[in-house]
Amino acid sequence: MKKISTLIIACGLYATATAQSPVVINKDPEIAGMVTEVSADSLKAHVEKLVSFGTRNTLSSLTDKKRGIGAAGRWILSRFNSYAKTSGGRLTAKLDTSTYQPDGRRIDVPVLLTNVVATLKGSDPNDKRIFIISGHMDNMRTNVMDRTGDAPGANDDGSGTAAVMECARIMSKHNFPATIIFVAVCGEEQGLLGSGFMARNAKRDNWEIAAVLNNDIMGSNNSNETNIINNTQVRVFSEGLPVYELDAKKAATIRSMGLENESPSRQLARYVKETGERYVDNLQVMMIYRPDRFLRGGDHTPYQQQGYAAVRITEMNENFYHQHQDVRKENGIAYGDLVVYMDFEYLRKNTAMNLSNLANLAKSPSLPQEVNMLVAGLGNSTSLTWKAPATGKTKGYYVLMRETSSPVWQKKFFTAETNIKLPYSKDNYFFAVQSLSADGNEGLPVVPGVLRQPR
């Protein structure tokens, strides 16, 4: 009988237990090196420059050279193009535009919406996967239609935009089998317009988007209701039941198998937590079982609506005095989204968490195919089978396992085969399978279907 290595996961520590001796799973040295390059000073410079445009309201000037959303977008494009010079031709950047008509609510004139998109082409021509990191460059004052007044937008969402730019700056110097897209979207405050435009076009053009990391409000460490500073935790929001094509039959299948907590976005959130905590010290990724904050939305939502795995990454405690507010003092309270209220060491950690996930995903093989749980009568063991991924060199697979009440995977069983039999009951545990590259980079987990066999 073939020996199986078991990986036990607890509190962000990873150790492989075998019959001989425990082995610590090492970080990928290339990814670890990239993480050390993430700079708080660089992030601060990005945010300060974004604030210098006065306002980045979607309805503000497109032509002014120094003020407004047009000037901000052209500057971001110039930074992407500067990174392209050291990418060996792999990184290209462009302005992606569309026209929106007045809607009587948040747009009162026809507006040219512009996303700034940088694409780091994958090195494997057979690997069609795309991984996206996004932040929104637009912002707002108390009145979303106010296009002329000063609106710093340092944290919302200068922080997410800066994180996207910093990841592009560092990752553009490296090769990845899969493609990574860095995007600063517009029109978020007007109703997720830029991300909606991009997600619809991706679906129309059959993009193989494997994961979307949306970063929005991720650089401040305190709440307006307490004096507690929290720069060691960050939230990742993910939907449970997938909204895309969830008809009655599919919903019934999910319910009958107890898979309400096993959506692709929820699997991505678990991956973000495990990988981020592996590479970034003194940072805990808190999984929040909601598509977004209570009754609110973000730029990951349009991707979910098109059937893609997408999550939102946000600071632990939002300060509502410092978002969607005119800069002012009122009753002794300072309002406004200013640079002074940000914590750039915290933003550095959150950006590094994004980078480590993007890099690990883009270096991984594609998903194992036809993953199934074999069912032939009753029993207290579990047999799984699958086929090799379509692209990427694998050295094996991890079969993941956790108790039904656990939010995270608790054990990983390594095997070089494409099948496994475990002495654990499918009644009591959830399972998934992920591909493993030659360098040890894990792909996203795949929850098994059911393959019934004759007794």
C-alpha positions as CSV (number, residue, x, y, z in Angstrom):
1,M,0.0,0.0,0.0
2,K,1.4,3.4,-1.0
3,K,2.4,5.7,1.8
4,I,0.4,8.9,2.2
5,S,1.9,12.1,3.8
6,T,-0.5,14.0,6.0
7,L,-0.4,17.8,6.3
8,I,-1.9,19.2,9.5
9,I,-2.9,22.8,9.4
10,A,-3.4,24.9,12.5
11,C,-3.0,28.6,13.4
12,G,-1.2,29.4,10.1
13,L,1.5,26.8,10.7
14,Y,2.1,24.0,8.3
15,A,3.8,20.7,9.0
16,T,3.9,17.4,7.1
17,A,3.8,14.3,9.2
18,T,5.2,11.1,7.7
19,A,6.1,7.8,9.3
20,Q,9.7,8.9,9.4
21,S,9.9,12.5,10.6
22,P,8.0,15.8,10.5
23,V,8.9,18.2,7.7
24,V,8.2,21.9,7.7
25,I,6.7,23.1,4.4
26,N,8.9,25.9,3.1
27,K,7.8,29.1,1.5
28,D,8.4,29.5,-2.2
29,P,11.7,31.5,-2.1
30,E,10.7,33.5,-5.2
31,I,7.4,34.5,-3.6
32,A,9.0,35.2,-0.3
33,G,11.5,37.5,-2.0
34,M,8.7,39.4,-3.8
35,V,6.9,39.9,-0.4
36,T,9.9,41.6,1.0
37,E,9.9,44.1,-1.8
38,V,6.5,45.5,-0.9
39,S,7.2,48.9,0.4
40,A,5.2,51.1,2.8
41,D,7.0,54.1,1.4
42,S,6.1,53.2,-2.1
43,L,2.4,52.7,-1.2
44,K,2.3,56.0,0.6
45,A,3.8,57.8,-2.5
46,H,1.1,56.2,-4.6
47,V,-1.7,57.3,-2.3
48,E,-0.3,60.8,-1.9
49,K,-0.2,61.2,-5.7
50,L,-3.7,60.0,-6.1
51,V,-4.9,62.5,-3.5
52,S,-3.1,65.3,-5.3
53,F,-5.6,65.2,-8.2
54,G,-8.1,67.0,-5.9
55,T,-11.0,64.8,-6.8
56,R,-11.3,61.5,-8.6
57,N,-15.1,61.5,-8.9
58,T,-16.2,59.6,-11.9
59,L,-18.1,62.7,-13.2
60,S,-15.1,65.0,-12.8
61,S,-12.9,66.3,-15.6
62,L,-11.4,63.9,-18.1
63,T,-9.3,66.6,-19.9
64,D,-7.8,68.7,-17.1
65,K,-4.0,67.8,-16.9
66,K,-3.8,68.2,-13.1
67,R,-7.2,67.6,-11.6
68,G,-9.9,65.0,-11.9
69,I,-10.4,61.4,-12.8
70,G,-8.9,61.8,-16.3
71,A,-5.6,63.0,-14.9
72,A,-5.5,60.3,-12.3
73,G,-6.2,57.6,-14.8
74,R,-3.4,58.8,-17.1
75,W,-1.0,58.9,-14.3
76,I,-1.8,55.3,-13.3
77,L,-1.3,54.3,-16.9
78,S,2.1,56.0,-17.0
79,R,3.2,54.1,-13.9
80,F,2.0,50.8,-15.4
81,N,4.0,51.7,-18.6
82,S,7.1,52.4,-16.5
83,Y,6.8,48.9,-15.0
84,A,6.4,47.4,-18.4
85,K,9.9,48.6,-19.3
86,T,11.4,46.1,-16.9
87,S,9.0,43.3,-17.8
88,G,10.8,41.9,-20.9
89,G,7.7,42.7,-22.9
90,R,5.4,40.7,-20.8
91,L,3.4,43.6,-19.2
92,T,1.2,45.8,-21.4
93,A,-1.2,48.6,-20.3
94,K,-4.1,50.4,-21.7
95,L,-7.2,52.6,-21.0
96,D,-10.4,50.6,-21.4
97,T,-13.3,52.9,-22.0
98,S,-17.1,52.8,-22.3
99,T,-19.9,55.4,-22.4
100,Y,-22.7,55.5,-19.8
101,Q,-25.9,57.5,-20.2
102,P,-27.6,59.4,-17.4
103,D,-29.5,57.2,-15.0
104,G,-31.3,59.8,-12.9
105,R,-29.6,58.6,-9.8
106,R,-25.8,58.7,-9.8
107,I,-25.1,59.9,-13.4
108,D,-26.7,63.1,-14.7
109,V,-24.8,63.5,-18.0
110,P,-23.3,61.1,-20.5
111,V,-19.9,60.0,-19.1
112,L,-16.9,58.2,-20.5
113,L,-15.9,55.5,-18.1
114,T,-12.2,54.5,-18.1
115,N,-10.6,51.5,-16.4
116,V,-6.8,51.4,-16.4
117,V,-5.7,47.8,-17.2
118,A,-2.2,46.3,-17.1
119,T,-1.9,42.7,-18.3
120,L,1.1,40.5,-17.3
121,K,1.0,37.8,-20.0
122,G,1.5,34.2,-18.8
123,S,4.5,32.3,-20.1
124,D,2.6,29.1,-20.8
125,P,0.7,29.5,-24.1
126,N,-1.5,26.6,-23.2
127,D,-2.5,28.1,-19.8
128,K,-5.5,30.3,-20.4
129,R,-6.2,31.1,-16.8
130,I,-6.5,34.8,-15.7
131,F,-6.1,36.1,-12.2
132,I,-7.3,39.6,-11.5
133,I,-6.4,42.1,-8.7
134,S,-8.5,45.2,-8.6
135,G,-9.1,48.5,-6.7
136,H,-11.3,51.4,-7.7
137,M,-9.6,54.7,-8.5
138,D,-12.7,56.9,-8.3
139,N,-14.0,58.4,-5.0
140,M,-16.7,60.7,-3.7
141,R,-17.7,63.4,-1.2
142,T,-20.8,63.3,0.9
143,N,-22.8,63.9,-2.3
144,V,-21.8,61.3,-5.0
145,M,-22.8,63.8,-7.7
146,D,-20.3,66.5,-6.5
147,R,-17.7,66.5,-9.2
148,T,-15.9,69.7,-8.3
149,G,-15.2,69.8,-4.6
150,D,-12.1,68.3,-3.1
151,A,-12.4,64.6,-2.4
152,P,-9.0,63.1,-1.2
153,G,-10.1,59.4,-1.3
154,A,-6.9,58.3,0.4
155,N,-8.2,55.1,1.9
156,D,-11.4,54.7,-0.2
157,D,-10.0,53.6,-2.5
158,G,-6.6,55.0,-2.9
159,S,-5.4,52.1,-0.7
160,G,-6.7,49.4,-3.0
161,T,-5.5,51.2,-6.1
162,A,-2.0,51.6,-4.5
163,A,-2.0,47.9,-3.7
164,V,-2.8,47.0,-7.3
165,M,0.0,49.3,-8.5
166,E,2.6,48.0,-6.0
167,C,1.8,44.4,-7.0
168,A,2.3,45.3,-10.6
169,R,5.6,47.1,-9.9
170,I,7.0,44.0,-8.2
171,M,5.4,41.1,-10.1
172,S,6.1,42.6,-13.6
173,K,9.7,41.6,-13.2
174,H,8.8,37.9,-12.8
175,N,7.5,35.1,-15.0
176,F,4.3,33.2,-14.3
177,P,2.6,30.4,-16.3
178,A,-0.8,32.1,-16.0
179,T,-1.8,35.6,-16.8
180,I,-2.3,38.3,-14.2
181,I,-4.4,41.4,-14.7
182,F,-3.9,44.5,-12.6
183,V,-6.9,46.9,-12.9
184,A,-7.8,50.3,-11.4
185,V,-11.6,50.5,-12.2
186,C,-13.8,53.6,-12.4
187,G,-17.4,54.2,-11.5
188,E,-17.5,52.1,-8.3
189,E,-19.3,54.8,-6.4
190,Q,-21.8,55.2,-9.2
191,G,-22.8,51.6,-8.9
192,L,-19.9,49.2,-9.7
193,L,-19.9,50.4,-13.3
194,G,-16.3,49.8,-14.2
195,S,-16.1,46.3,-12.8
196,G,-19.5,45.5,-14.3
197,F,-18.2,46.5,-17.7
198,M,-15.1,44.4,-17.4
199,A,-16.9,41.4,-16.0
200,R,-19.5,41.4,-18.7
201,N,-16.9,41.7,-21.4
202,A,-14.9,38.9,-19.8
203,K,-17.9,36.6,-20.0
204,R,-18.7,37.6,-23.6
205,D,-15.1,36.9,-24.6
206,N,-14.9,33.6,-22.7
207,W,-12.1,34.7,-20.4
208,E,-11.0,31.9,-18.1
209,I,-10.9,34.0,-14.9
210,A,-9.9,31.7,-12.1
211,A,-10.0,34.2,-9.3
212,V,-10.6,37.9,-8.5
213,L,-9.1,39.7,-5.5
214,N,-10.9,43.0,-5.1
215,N,-9.3,45.5,-2.6
216,D,-11.4,48.3,-1.3
217,I,-10.7,50.3,1.9
218,M,-7.7,48.4,3.3
219,G,-5.3,50.9,4.7
220,S,-6.7,52.3,8.0
221,N,-6.4,50.6,11.3
222,N,-9.2,52.0,13.5
223,S,-12.9,52.4,13.9
224,N,-14.8,55.7,14.4
225,E,-16.6,54.1,17.4
226,T,-13.6,52.9,19.5
227,N,-10.0,53.8,20.2
228,I,-8.8,50.3,19.4
229,I,-6.1,50.1,16.8
230,N,-6.2,46.8,14.8
231,N,-3.4,46.4,12.3
232,T,-3.0,42.6,12.6
233,Q,-6.3,41.5,11.1
234,V,-7.9,42.0,7.6
235,R,-11.3,40.7,6.4
236,V,-12.0,38.7,3.3
237,F,-15.7,38.5,2.2
238,S,-17.0,35.7,0.1
239,E,-20.4,34.5,-1.1
240,G,-21.7,31.1,0.1
241,L,-24.3,30.1,-2.4
242,P,-23.1,31.0,-5.9
243,V,-25.4,33.5,-7.4
244,Y,-24.7,32.5,-11.0
245,E,-27.3,30.3,-12.5
246,L,-28.5,29.0,-9.2
247,D,-31.7,27.3,-10.3
248,A,-33.9,25.2,-8.1
249,K,-32.3,21.9,-9.2
250,K,-28.8,23.1,-8.5
251,A,-29.9,24.6,-5.2
252,A,-31.5,21.3,-4.2
253,T,-28.2,19.5,-5.0
254,I,-26.2,21.9,-2.9
255,R,-28.6,21.5,0.0
256,S,-28.8,17.7,-0.2
257,M,-25.0,17.4,-0.1
258,G,-24.5,20.1,2.6
259,L,-22.4,22.2,0.3
260,E,-23.9,25.6,1.2
261,N,-20.4,26.7,2.4
262,E,-18.4,25.3,-0.5
263,S,-18.8,27.8,-3.3
264,P,-15.8,28.7,-5.5
265,S,-15.6,32.1,-3.9
266,R,-15.6,30.5,-0.4
267,Q,-12.8,28.2,-1.5
268,L,-10.9,31.2,-2.8
269,A,-11.3,32.9,0.6
270,R,-9.9,29.8,2.4
271,Y,-7.0,29.9,0.0
272,V,-6.4,33.6,0.6
273,K,-6.3,33.0,4.4
274,E,-3.9,30.0,4.2
275,T,-1.5,31.5,1.7
276,G,-1.6,35.0,3.1
277,E,-0.8,33.9,6.7
278,R,2.0,31.7,5.4
279,Y,3.9,34.6,3.8
280,V,3.0,37.7,5.9
281,D,4.0,37.8,9.5
282,N,1.6,39.2,12.2
283,L,-1.4,39.2,10.0
284,Q,-4.6,37.2,10.5
285,V,-7.0,36.9,7.6
286,M,-10.5,36.8,8.9
287,M,-13.1,35.0,6.7
288,I,-16.4,36.8,6.8
289,Y,-19.3,34.6,5.6
290,R,-21.1,37.3,3.6
291,P,-20.8,38.4,0.0
292,D,-19.9,41.9,1.3
293,R,-20.5,44.1,4.3
294,F,-24.1,44.1,5.6
295,L,-26.4,45.4,2.8
296,R,-23.4,46.7,0.8
297,G,-21.5,45.8,-2.3
298,G,-18.2,46.0,-4.1
299,D,-16.4,45.5,-7.4
300,H,-16.1,41.7,-6.8
301,T,-19.9,41.4,-7.1
302,P,-20.2,41.7,-10.9
303,Y,-17.6,38.9,-11.3
304,Q,-19.6,36.7,-9.0
305,Q,-22.7,37.5,-11.0
306,Q,-20.9,36.3,-14.2
307,G,-19.9,33.0,-12.5
308,Y,-16.4,33.8,-11.4
309,A,-14.8,33.2,-8.0
310,A,-14.2,36.6,-6.4
311,V,-13.7,38.0,-3.0
312,R,-13.4,41.4,-1.3
313,I,-10.5,42.3,0.9
314,T,-11.1,45.1,3.4
315,E,-9.6,46.4,6.7
316,M,-10.9,45.0,9.9
317,N,-12.7,48.1,11.3
318,E,-13.9,50.8,8.9
319,N,-13.9,54.4,10.1
320,F,-17.1,56.0,8.6
321,Y,-16.0,59.5,9.6
322,H,-13.3,59.0,6.9
323,Q,-15.2,57.7,3.9
324,H,-17.9,59.3,1.7
325,Q,-17.5,62.6,3.7
326,D,-16.6,66.2,2.9
327,V,-13.4,67.2,4.6
328,R,-14.6,69.3,7.7
329,K,-14.7,69.5,11.5
330,E,-18.1,69.3,13.1
331,N,-18.9,69.0,16.8
332,G,-15.2,68.2,17.5
333,I,-15.1,65.4,15.0
334,A,-12.7,65.4,12.0
335,Y,-14.3,64.1,8.8
336,G,-12.7,63.3,5.5
337,D,-10.7,60.6,3.8
338,L,-7.2,62.0,4.4
339,V,-3.7,60.4,4.1
340,V,-3.0,61.3,7.8
341,Y,-5.6,58.7,8.9
342,M,-3.9,55.8,7.1
343,D,-1.5,53.2,8.5
344,F,1.0,52.3,5.7
345,E,2.7,49.5,7.5
346,Y,-0.8,47.9,7.7
347,L,-1.3,48.6,4.0
348,R,2.0,47.0,3.3
349,K,1.0,43.8,5.0
350,N,-2.4,43.7,3.3
351,T,-0.7,44.3,-0.1
352,A,1.9,41.6,0.6
353,M,-1.0,39.2,1.4
354,N,-2.5,39.9,-2.0
355,L,0.8,39.5,-3.8
356,S,1.6,36.2,-2.2
357,N,-1.8,34.8,-3.2
358,L,-1.6,36.1,-6.8
359,A,1.9,34.6,-7.2
360,N,1.1,31.3,-5.7
361,L,-2.0,31.0,-7.8
362,A,-0.3,32.0,-11.1
363,K,2.6,29.6,-10.5
364,S,0.2,26.7,-9.7
365,P,-1.0,24.1,-12.2
366,S,-4.6,24.4,-13.3
367,L,-7.4,22.6,-11.6
368,P,-7.5,18.8,-11.4
369,Q,-10.3,17.5,-13.7
370,E,-13.2,15.2,-13.1
371,V,-12.8,15.2,-9.3
372,N,-15.3,12.7,-7.9
373,M,-16.1,10.9,-4.7
374,L,-16.7,7.2,-5.4
375,V,-19.9,5.8,-3.9
376,A,-20.6,2.1,-3.9
377,G,-22.8,1.2,-0.9
378,L,-22.3,2.3,2.6
379,G,-18.9,2.6,4.5
380,N,-16.8,4.6,6.8
381,S,-14.0,5.3,4.4
382,T,-13.9,7.8,1.5
383,S,-12.5,7.1,-2.0
384,L,-11.7,10.0,-4.4
385,T,-10.5,9.9,-8.0
386,W,-9.6,12.7,-10.5
387,K,-7.7,13.4,-13.6
388,A,-4.6,15.5,-14.2
389,P,-5.0,19.2,-14.8
390,A,-5.1,20.5,-18.4
391,T,-2.0,22.7,-17.9
392,G,1.0,22.8,-15.6
393,K,3.5,20.3,-14.4
394,T,2.5,18.6,-11.2
395,K,4.5,16.7,-8.7
396,G,1.3,15.5,-7.0
397,Y,-1.9,16.6,-5.3
398,Y,-3.2,17.5,-1.9
399,V,-6.4,16.0,-0.8
400,L,-7.9,18.4,1.7
401,M,-10.1,17.5,4.7
402,R,-11.9,19.3,7.4
403,E,-14.7,18.7,9.9
404,T,-18.1,20.0,8.7
405,S,-18.0,22.7,11.4
406,S,-14.5,23.9,10.6
407,P,-14.1,27.1,8.5
408,V,-10.7,26.1,7.2
409,W,-9.0,22.9,5.9
410,Q,-7.5,21.0,8.8
411,K,-5.5,18.3,7.0
412,K,-3.9,17.7,3.7
413,F,-2.9,14.3,2.3
414,F,-0.2,14.3,-0.3
415,T,-0.3,11.7,-3.1
416,A,1.4,11.5,-6.5
417,E,-1.5,9.4,-7.8
418,T,-4.8,10.5,-9.1
419,N,-6.9,8.6,-6.6
420,I,-6.9,8.0,-2.8
421,K,-8.8,6.1,-0.2
422,L,-8.9,7.7,3.3
423,P,-10.1,6.1,6.5
424,Y,-12.4,9.0,7.2
425,S,-16.2,9.0,6.7
426,K,-17.7,11.2,4.1
427,D,-20.6,11.7,6.6
428,N,-18.4,13.6,9.0
429,Y,-15.9,15.5,6.8
430,F,-15.6,17.7,3.7
431,F,-13.0,16.9,1.1
432,A,-11.4,18.7,-1.9
433,V,-8.4,18.2,-4.2
434,Q,-5.8,20.7,-5.4
435,S,-2.9,20.4,-7.8
436,L,0.6,20.9,-6.7
437,S,3.4,22.3,-8.9
438,A,7.0,21.1,-9.0
439,D,7.9,24.1,-6.8
440,G,5.1,23.3,-4.3
441,N,2.6,26.0,-5.4
442,E,-1.0,24.8,-4.7
443,G,-3.9,25.5,-7.0
444,L,-7.4,26.3,-5.9
445,P,-9.3,23.4,-4.3
446,V,-12.0,21.5,-6.2
447,V,-14.9,20.0,-4.3
448,P,-15.7,16.5,-5.6
449,G,-18.9,15.5,-7.3
450,V,-20.4,12.0,-6.9
451,L,-19.6,9.0,-9.0
452,R,-21.9,6.1,-8.3
453,Q,-20.5,2.6,-8.9
454,P,-22.1,-0.8,-8.8
455,R,-21.6,-2.7,-5.6
